[in-house]
Amino acid sequence: MEKVIETVKDNKLLITGAAIAVTTGILLKTIISSKKDKKVYEKDVVYVADFQGKNKDLPSYSPFVLKVISILEYCNIRYEVDCTGNLGPNPRGTLPFIRYNDEFVYDSYFILQWISKEFKHVTEKMEQSINNERDQAIDNITKRFIDEGLSYLGAYYRWVVPEYNKIIIPRLLAAIENPILNSIIHSVANSGAIKKYKSHLGNLSLDEVNSVSQTDIESLSKLLGSKKFIFGEHLSMADISMFSSLAQVYYVPVDTPIRLFLLEKQNLVKYVENVKSTIFSDAKWELLKQ
């Protein structure tokens, strides 16, 4: 088996061919199943597209998908996570996107904006602790920092560093029981992800990524201080982003450097647990991991 896996990793043509075959099989299965049993989408339900497979550690292995799920859950908006790959057109080729009464919205940043406009109670609930324009600016800057900075640091360890990649990615692919197919998909996914996350971080060395990660975790710890949430006693949109990214590090039990930095900051550890218990019941958290 090790020889087979090594051959797959070294032979790009084989990987490409296998990927095409897998994709073709999925497409054929989708076409056949759609003819037999076309899904009926309920009115006024937000359907959230997520990656296929079973989540062993948390409701989604994407911080951006988890962010959308979290805001919907917290604001008591009817939703369903769709992992079929058949939710609708995805011209951007990224997740998440949502479907609502045959309307589609793409990118988590714009999805949260859309949710706030479509469901009027959301903005009021998420801004209970935001009292002025300065707080609004901090909220927005924190969201952007998390989405464009911290999220990619966590992904770097997951995808780029072999030591952690070989442990974490099999957890993401646990639903694929065939070892050869699992290895092929792992290799194909890695080839694109490594390039993406290395370039996003400016092709930093691992030591440099570790340094940035430590500084960013320390900065978030200082920003939070002794407060329950970023702005006090109520969740904000910035909390949703911060929780969704830190959860990817905290709940995946692989001790990457960024996770060890996080575990040293007890206020951040308590924060992640507080946000989780504020948004999700234990039963709902486990149900979403199915």
ZAMARGU-4260 file (C-alpha; in steps of 0.2 Angstrom, whole numbers, plus 5000, padded with zeros to 4 digits):
<rodrens>
0) 5000/5000/5000 | 5014/5012/5004 | 5021/5009/4987 | 5005/5013/4979 | 5003/5029/4988
5) 5020/5034/4984 | 5018/5031/4966 | 5002/5041/4966 | 5011/5056/4974 | 5025/5056/4962
10) 5014/5053/4946 | 5005/5069/4942 | 4997/5062/4927 | 4990/5047/4937 | 4983/5059/4950
15) 4975/5070/4937 | 4967/5055/4928 | 4961/5048/4945 | 4954/5065/4949 | 4945/5066/4933
20) 4938/5049/4935 | 4932/5053/4953 | 4924/5069/4947 | 4916/5060/4933 | 4909/5047/4944
25) 4902/5060/4956 | 4894/5069/4942 | 4886/5053/4935 | 4879/5049/4952 | 4872/5066/4954
30) 4863/5065/4938 | 4856/5048/4941 | 4851/5053/4959 | 4843/5069/4953 | 4832/5060/4941
35) 4826/5048/4954 | 4824/5060/4969 | 4825/5078/4966 | 4827/5088/4982 | 4813/5100/4987
40) 4820/5115/4995 | 4808/5122/5009 | 4802/5140/5008 | 4811/5153/5020 | 4825/5140/5024
45) 4843/5146/5022 | 4853/5131/5014 | 4872/5132/5018 | 4884/5123/5006 | 4898/5114/5015
50) 4911/5101/5010 | 4906/5083/5008 | 4910/5071/5022 | 4909/5069/5040 | 4916/5081/5053
55) 4925/5073/5067 | 4929/5088/5077 | 4917/5102/5074 | 4902/5107/5063 | 4913/5112/5048
60) 4932/5111/5044 | 4930/5128/5035 | 4930/5144/5047 | 4920/5153/5034 | 4906/5139/5033
65) 4906/5139/5052 | 4904/5157/5053 | 4888/5157/5043 | 4882/5142/5053 | 4885/5151/5069
70) 4876/5167/5065 | 4861/5157/5058 | 4861/5147/5074 | 4863/5161/5086 | 4850/5172/5078
75) 4837/5158/5077 | 4836/5158/5058 | 4830/5142/5050 | 4844/5134/5041 | 4851/5117/5034
80) 4868/5112/5030 | 4870/5104/5013 | 4885/5093/5010 | 4878/5085/4994 | 4888/5096/4982
85) 4871/5099/4973 | 4864/5114/4981 | 4866/5125/4965 | 4877/5134/4954 | 4894/5139/4962
90) 4903/5150/4949 | 4916/5155/4961 | 4921/5137/4965 | 4922/5141/4984 | 4912/5138/5000
95) 4902/5143/5008 | 4887/5149/4998 | 4869/5149/5002 | 4853/5146/4994 | 4837/5155/5000
100) 4820/5154/4990 | 4831/5151/4974 | 4842/5166/4978 | 4860/5163/4979 | 4873/5173/4989
105) 4892/5169/4988 | 4907/5172/5000 | 4904/5172/5019 | 4908/5191/5020 | 4893/5195/5009
110) 4883/5181/5016 | 4883/5189/5033 | 4879/5206/5026 | 4864/5198/5016 | 4858/5190/5032
115) 4858/5206/5042 | 4848/5214/5028 | 4836/5200/5025 | 4833/5196/5044 | 4830/5213/5052
120) 4833/5207/5070 | 4851/5201/5066 | 4859/5218/5066 | 4851/5224/5082 | 4856/5208/5091
125) 4874/5208/5085 | 4877/5226/5089 | 4870/5227/5107 | 4888/5231/5114 | 4893/5242/5100
130) 4890/5260/5105 | 4899/5272/5093 | 4908/5273/5077 | 4924/5268/5084 | 4917/5251/5090
135) 4910/5249/5073 | 4927/5252/5065 | 4935/5239/5078 | 4922/5227/5074 | 4925/5228/5055
140) 4944/5228/5056 | 4944/5213/5067 | 4933/5204/5055 | 4944/5207/5041 | 4960/5203/5051
145) 4953/5187/5056 | 4946/5182/5039 | 4961/5187/5029 | 4975/5184/5042 | 4972/5172/5056
150) 4961/5160/5046 | 4975/5158/5033 | 4988/5154/5047 | 4978/5140/5053 | 4976/5133/5036
155) 4994/5135/5033 | 4998/5122/5046 | 4984/5111/5040 | 4989/5110/5022 | 5007/5116/5020
160) 5017/5108/5034 | 5019/5089/5030 | 5020/5085/5049 | 5003/5091/5053 | 4995/5088/5036
165) 4997/5070/5037 | 4987/5070/5053 | 4974/5083/5051 | 4969/5080/5033 | 4964/5061/5036
170) 4952/5068/5049 | 4944/5079/5035 | 4943/5064/5023 | 4937/5051/5036 | 4921/5048/5027
175) 4931/5041/5012 | 4935/5023/5018 | 4944/5017/5002 | 4963/5020/5006 | 4968/5022/4988
180) 4954/5034/4984 | 4957/5043/5001 | 4976/5045/4996 | 4972/5051/4979 | 4960/5064/4985
185) 4972/5069/4998 | 4986/5072/4986 | 4975/5082/4973 | 4968/5093/4987 | 4986/5096/4994
190) 4993/5101/4977 | 4981/5116/4975 | 4980/5121/4994 | 4999/5121/4996 | 5001/5134/4982
195) 4986/5144/4988 | 4991/5146/5007 | 5010/5148/5004 | 5007/5162/4991 | 4994/5170/5003
200) 5006/5172/5017 | 5020/5178/5005 | 5030/5162/5004 | 5035/5164/5022 | 5046/5150/5030
205) 5039/5140/5044 | 5049/5149/5057 | 5042/5165/5050 | 5024/5158/5050 | 5026/5153/5068
210) 5032/5170/5073 | 5017/5179/5065 | 5005/5166/5073 | 5012/5169/5090 | 5011/5188/5088
215) 4993/5187/5081 | 4987/5176/5095 | 4995/5187/5108 | 4987/5202/5100 | 4970/5194/5101
220) 4972/5189/5119 | 4976/5207/5123 | 4962/5213/5113 | 4950/5202/5123 | 4958/5205/5140
225) 4946/5200/5154 | 4930/5203/5144 | 4918/5189/5140 | 4917/5194/5122 | 4926/5207/5112
230) 4914/5221/5116 | 4908/5215/5133 | 4893/5204/5137 | 4886/5202/5120 | 4892/5194/5104
235) 4896/5204/5089 | 4900/5200/5071 | 4918/5201/5075 | 4916/5187/5089 | 4908/5176/5076
240) 4923/5177/5064 | 4935/5176/5079 | 4927/5161/5086 | 4925/5152/5069 | 4944/5153/5066
245) 4950/5149/5083 | 4938/5134/5084 | 4947/5127/5069 | 4963/5127/5079 | 4956/5123/5097
250) 4944/5108/5092 | 4956/5099/5080 | 4967/5089/5093 | 4983/5091/5083 | 4996/5102/5092
255) 5002/5113/5079 | 5012/5128/5084 | 4997/5140/5083 | 4987/5128/5094 | 5000/5128/5107
260) 5001/5147/5107 | 4982/5147/5109 | 4982/5135/5123 | 4994/5146/5133 | 4981/5160/5132
265) 4968/5155/5145 | 4957/5170/5141 | 4956/5164/5123 | 4953/5146/5128 | 4938/5152/5139
270) 4932/5163/5126 | 4931/5149/5113 | 4921/5139/5125 | 4910/5153/5130 | 4905/5157/5112
275) 4902/5139/5108 | 4890/5137/5123 | 4882/5154/5119 | 4878/5149/5101 | 4876/5130/5102
280) 4869/5117/5113 | 4880/5102/5116 | 4866/5092/5106 | 4866/5103/5092 | 4885/5104/5091
285) 4886/5085/5090 | 4872/5084/5077 | 4880/5096/5066 | 4896/5085/5066 | 4886/5070/5059
</rodrens>
